[in-house]
Amino acid sequence: MSRSALVGNVTAMLEDAGFLVSDRCAIRPKSFDIAARRGDDLLLLKILGNIDAFDGRTGEEMRRLGTYLDATPMVIGLRTRDEDLKPGVVYFRHGVPVLNPDSAMELFVEGVPPLIYAAPGGLYVNIDGDLLSDEREERGWSLGQLATELGVSRRTVSKYEDGMNASIEVAIQLEELFDQPFSSPVEVMDGAEDVRDAEPTPDDPDPESDDEHVVHVLTRAGFTVHPTARAPFKAVSEDEGRSRDFTPMLTGHSPFTRSAEKRARIMSSLGEVTRTRSVYFTEDQSKRDAVEGTALVSCEELADIDDPDEIRDLIRDRSQEPTEA
């Protein structure tokens, strides 16, 4: 299956599941392919045939964007170079959860989260330690007796009851011993933080030299500007509380070419899904005030405004108000 067809299939599946899906980010560089929202759940999705193509810098970028936009970064893929991805299993690449399309359909369409995750050494599950302790005690078994049945140490059983995760083989043994499952779902929509190794959000990259004057003006106006490296926009800018009704905004910057117009249209679609404003700062005057929902503001206009509130008003007047998707 071609990557384009895979993106189309995933998009159709998400729409069937009730998600609002953005236009595909068909520009380079791009750390993710589509954004999708259902209620308060926002996804930033990278869709790949071979997930080995997902590198560390892209993973860092997606995790940063997930923090700024309150979104879950996720990869949907078919295989690695060595094997197909298994259904019902959450994998991880550079701190980002990875599902195959069948697992994604079970999660988003059928509402069935995965129970198994892959980690060095094999496949694992979350064990409900309190339930295991209650069932063991009700049966009158000591830690040592259960340890003997499982072929592990007494200390290991104690750790299971304290919340340590177990291999899938142990989980199957427990289910057979007690005739009930002890596995808890992997909370993929929270980034599966309960099972993946804790990794701090990487620092922002430095802005490109051509963008520094825009960053300076926005910072002076009270915005915190988070530059991006591989996103379809140059930065995510957050208002530092000076205007409660001013949502975060996606910002772009370049001369206003056909490529810039295409990027502004994609930013409009992303803004609708992520509930952000979008503004494109141009190095030349445009005859238009906006491209769809993305405000167009020339750098000359920006430089002529000293009052931070006037900058906000200009962007607010020209951009589309984010709506509840």
SEZA-650396 format. One record per residue (C-alpha): z, y, x. Coordinates in Angstrom, 3 decimals, always signed. Layout:
BEGIN
        zz        yy        xx
         Z         Y         X
...
***
This chain:
BEGIN
        zz        yy        xx
    +0.000    +0.000    +0.000
    -0.879    +3.447    +1.335
    +1.887    +5.971    +1.802
    +0.280    +8.279    -0.756
    +0.315    +5.491    -3.353
    +3.936    +4.689    -2.504
    +4.946    +8.326    -3.023
    +3.111    +8.308    -6.355
    +4.850    +5.125    -7.483
    +8.295    +6.447    -6.552
    +7.573    +9.745    -8.310
    +6.514    +7.925   -11.497
    +9.609    +5.726   -11.369
   +11.915    +8.749   -11.044
   +10.189   +10.566   -13.905
   +10.575    +7.458   -16.087
   +14.275    +7.530   -15.185
   +14.614   +11.096   -16.476
   +14.394   +13.009   -13.189
   +12.652   +16.333   -12.757
   +10.533   +15.775    -9.638
    +9.095   +18.483    -7.387
    +5.548   +18.658    -6.145
    +4.973   +16.583    -3.053
    +5.607   +18.526    +0.158
    +2.073   +17.977    +1.409
    +2.480   +20.243    +4.444
    +3.744   +19.812    +7.971
    +6.366   +19.749    +9.272
    +8.296   +18.100    +6.459
   +11.646   +16.389    +6.697
   +11.395   +15.126    +3.091
    +8.579   +14.397    +0.662
    +9.997   +15.253    -2.765
   +13.129   +16.613    -4.402
   +14.331   +15.124    -7.692
   +17.110   +16.127   -10.088
   +18.786   +14.452   -13.046
   +21.739   +16.435   -14.341
   +23.942   +17.290   -11.385
   +22.391   +14.597    -9.172
   +19.940   +16.057    -6.673
   +17.950   +13.876    -4.264
   +15.950   +14.795    -1.179
   +13.660   +11.823    -0.607
   +11.665   +10.678    +2.380
    +9.250    +7.888    +1.414
    +7.880    +5.608    +4.120
    +6.131    +2.288    +4.449
    +7.864    +1.554    +7.763
   +11.303    +3.167    +8.042
   +11.204    +2.910   +11.836
    +9.121    +6.097   +11.636
   +12.249    +7.955   +10.438
   +13.603    +9.610   +13.581
   +16.945   +11.157   +14.484
   +15.850   +14.802   +14.231
   +14.548   +14.254   +10.711
   +17.774   +12.485    +9.756
   +19.829   +15.409   +11.061
   +17.696   +17.884    +9.133
   +18.008   +15.955    +5.873
   +21.780   +15.732    +6.260
   +22.012   +19.480    +6.904
   +19.864   +20.236    +3.852
   +21.999   +17.872    +1.783
   +25.035   +19.956    +2.698
   +23.426   +23.342    +1.956
   +21.831   +22.243    -1.331
   +24.556   +19.846    -2.537
   +22.018   +17.023    -2.465
   +21.919   +13.382    -1.409
   +19.380   +12.710    +1.345
   +17.743    +9.310    +0.984
   +14.887    +7.245    +2.367
   +12.870    +4.823    +0.240
   +10.856    +2.380    +2.332
    +9.273    -1.038    +2.392
   +10.006    -2.540    +5.782
   +10.916    -2.238    +9.427
    +8.602    -3.491   +12.122
   +10.511    -6.792   +12.037
   +11.172    -7.496    +8.357
   +10.867    -6.354    +4.764
   +13.828    -4.474    +3.349
   +15.884    -6.704    +1.065
   +16.445    -5.786    -2.602
   +19.991    -4.864    -3.538
   +20.885    -3.792    +0.016
   +21.613    -0.293    +1.346
   +20.443    +0.286    +4.910
   +21.117    +3.307    +7.094
   +18.979    +5.284    +9.480
   +20.520    +8.199   +11.371
   +23.267    +8.600    +8.780
   +20.897    +8.556    +5.770
   +20.989    +5.730    +3.186
   +17.797    +3.696    +2.828
   +16.670    +1.610    -0.189
   +13.584    -0.408    -0.930
   +11.688    +0.528    -4.141
   +13.158    -2.384    -6.143
   +16.699    -1.290    -5.234
   +15.826    +2.295    -6.160
   +14.504    +1.163    -9.555
   +17.663    -0.851   -10.222
   +19.798    +2.170    -9.326
   +17.897    +4.936   -11.111
   +16.237    +3.160   -14.049
   +18.634    +0.313   -14.805
   +21.816    +2.017   -13.605
   +22.754    -0.901   -11.346
   +24.004    +0.261    -7.929
   +23.668    -1.995    -4.878
   +26.646    -4.085    -3.800
   +25.548    -4.910    -0.259
   +24.985    -2.756    +2.791
   +23.544    -3.556    +6.185
   +25.463    -2.753    +9.345
   +25.448    -4.070   +12.920
   +26.260    -7.753   +12.730
   +24.964    -8.503    +9.259
   +25.378    -7.727    +5.571
   +28.656    -6.464    +4.116
   +30.287    -5.554    +0.798
   +33.105    -3.304    -0.344
   +36.121    -5.395    -1.317
   +38.483    -4.262    -4.094
   +41.643    -4.812    -2.076
   +44.091    -4.150    -4.909
   +42.378    -6.681    -7.158
   +42.346    -9.255    -4.362
   +46.056    -8.731    -3.709
   +46.895    -9.054    -7.411
   +44.853   -12.238    -7.821
   +46.306   -13.820    -4.684
   +49.871   -13.078    -5.769
   +49.234   -14.284    -9.324
   +48.041   -17.566    -7.889
   +51.158   -17.728    -5.717
   +49.263   -17.824    -2.456
   +50.569   -16.301    +0.755
   +48.351   -14.290    +3.078
   +48.313   -17.323    +5.348
   +47.131   -19.684    +2.607
   +44.225   -17.427    +1.674
   +43.396   -16.956    +5.346
   +43.174   -20.736    +5.763
   +40.849   -21.041    +2.762
   +38.567   -18.346    +4.197
   +38.743   -19.485    +7.805
   +39.981   -16.107    +9.019
   +43.269   -14.759   +10.364
   +46.212   -13.670    +8.239
   +45.769   -10.170    +9.681
   +42.158   -10.079    +8.506
   +43.154   -10.950    +4.928
   +45.759    -8.180    +5.059
   +43.030    -5.768    +6.124
   +40.810    -6.864    +3.232
   +43.644    -6.014    +0.850
   +44.080    -2.665    +2.597
   +40.424    -1.832    +1.935
   +38.494    -3.223    +4.891
   +35.002    -4.342    +3.964
   +33.969    -7.977    +4.291
   +30.865    -9.891    +5.234
   +28.724   -11.136    +2.387
   +29.702   -14.715    +3.322
   +33.393   -13.923    +2.821
   +32.637   -12.150    -0.447
   +30.871   -15.281    -1.723
   +33.822   -17.443    -0.654
   +36.268   -15.182    -2.509
   +34.162   -15.268    -5.648
   +34.050   -19.088    -5.531
   +37.818   -19.373    -4.869
   +38.909   -17.057    -7.675
   +35.908   -17.447    -9.989
   +35.332   -13.694   -10.121
   +33.684   -11.032    -7.962
   +35.671    -8.646    -5.772
   +32.746    -6.509    -4.646
   +32.596    -2.784    -5.438
   +29.303    -0.877    -5.737
   +28.048    +1.221    -2.855
   +28.136    +4.836    -4.038
   +24.651    +5.749    -2.874
   +24.588    +9.069    -4.769
   +27.513   +10.255    -2.672
   +25.591    +9.423    +0.479
   +27.370    +6.058    +0.773
   +29.998    +7.823    +2.866
   +32.534    +5.075    +2.171
   +30.558    +2.546    +4.188
   +28.427    +4.397    +6.729
   +29.876    +5.598   +10.009
   +31.235    +9.108    +9.678
   +28.820   +11.533   +11.309
   +29.465   +15.284   +11.291
   +26.775   +17.568    +9.948
   +24.714   +18.673   +12.955
   +24.688   +22.338   +13.925
   +21.853   +24.549   +12.689
   +18.856   +24.841   +15.007
   +18.116   +28.255   +16.471
   +15.605   +30.317   +14.496
   +12.107   +30.568   +15.886
   +11.575   +33.759   +17.863
    +9.081   +35.091   +15.286
   +11.715   +34.726   +12.565
   +14.614   +36.435   +14.332
   +14.041   +39.878   +12.792
   +14.062   +38.413    +9.256
   +17.246   +36.488   +10.021
   +18.817   +39.684   +11.383
   +18.041   +41.707    +8.256
   +19.274   +38.980    +5.889
   +22.441   +38.526    +7.940
   +23.061   +42.280    +7.849
   +22.661   +42.097    +4.061
   +25.497   +39.554    +3.875
   +23.593   +36.283    +3.809
   +24.447   +33.259    +5.909
   +21.074   +32.023    +7.130
   +20.662   +28.331    +7.998
   +17.390   +27.891    +9.917
   +15.479   +24.648    +9.447
   +13.287   +22.742   +11.873
   +11.153   +20.431    +9.735
   +11.508   +21.621    +6.142
    +8.744   +23.182    +3.992
   +10.721   +26.466    +4.278
   +12.101   +28.329    +7.271
   +15.727   +28.571    +6.141
   +18.297   +28.165    +3.394
   +20.126   +31.456    +2.916
   +23.490   +31.642    +1.180
   +25.098   +34.763    -0.231
   +28.580   +35.257    +1.159
   +30.206   +36.113    -2.153
   +28.940   +39.670    -2.504
   +26.967   +38.784    -5.616
   +28.285   +35.945    -7.730
   +25.068   +35.554    -9.679
   +22.913   +35.257    -6.551
   +22.159   +31.611    -5.900
   +21.165   +30.196    -2.504
   +17.540   +30.805    -1.663
   +14.789   +29.058    +0.229
   +13.107   +31.472    +2.623
    +9.704   +31.374    +4.279
    +8.065   +33.729    +6.758
    +4.585   +34.163    +8.263
    +1.404   +36.149    +7.768
    +0.203   +35.601    +4.209
    -2.584   +33.077    +4.693
    -3.895   +30.307    +2.432
    -1.459   +27.972    +4.155
    +1.384   +30.396    +3.435
    +0.373   +30.590    -0.229
    +0.393   +26.787    -0.450
    +3.833   +26.717    +1.147
    +5.090   +29.367    -1.300
    +3.876   +27.248    -4.240
    +5.729   +24.216    -2.918
    +8.848   +26.376    -2.448
    +8.541   +27.425    -6.121
    +8.478   +23.794    -7.226
   +11.400   +22.927    -4.948
   +13.331   +25.947    -6.198
   +12.970   +24.766    -9.792
   +14.369   +21.339    -8.906
   +17.097   +22.473    -6.489
   +18.137   +25.421    -8.689
   +17.591   +27.944    -5.920
   +15.600   +31.107    -5.595
   +12.701   +31.197    -3.168
   +11.298   +34.152    -1.245
    +8.468   +34.389    +1.260
    +8.595   +37.212    +3.797
    +5.105   +38.224    +4.852
    +3.917   +40.065    +7.953
    +1.376   +41.946    +5.848
    +1.340   +43.640    +2.465
    +0.317   +41.483    -0.486
    -1.193   +42.693    -3.724
    +1.088   +40.332    -5.606
    +4.840   +40.347    -6.084
    +5.168   +36.576    -6.320
    +3.435   +33.218    -6.054
    +4.574   +31.400    -9.173
    +8.378   +31.592    -8.827
    +8.477   +32.562    -5.145
    +9.018   +36.256    -4.443
    +6.724   +37.914    -1.889
    +8.365   +40.598    +0.250
    +6.700   +42.200    +3.235
    +8.692   +42.572    +6.435
    +7.796   +46.274    +6.353
    +9.502   +46.615    +2.968
   +12.469   +44.674    +4.239
   +12.866   +46.868    +7.337
   +12.778   +50.060    +5.261
   +15.796   +49.081    +3.134
   +19.244   +49.893    +4.520
   +21.323   +49.049    +1.453
   +22.093   +45.287    +1.259
   +22.295   +45.472    -2.526
   +18.759   +46.856    -2.666
   +17.542   +43.800    -0.756
   +19.213   +41.555    -3.330
   +17.752   +43.559    -6.196
   +14.253   +43.390    -4.728
   +14.413   +39.627    -4.284
   +15.996   +39.135    -7.720
   +13.353   +41.248    -9.436
   +10.440   +39.395    -7.877
   +11.732   +35.828    -7.851
   +12.122   +33.396   -10.708
   +15.653   +32.905   -11.965
   +16.805   +29.328   -11.271
   +17.186   +27.318   -14.482
   +19.233   +24.319   -15.469
   +16.922   +21.383   -14.834
***
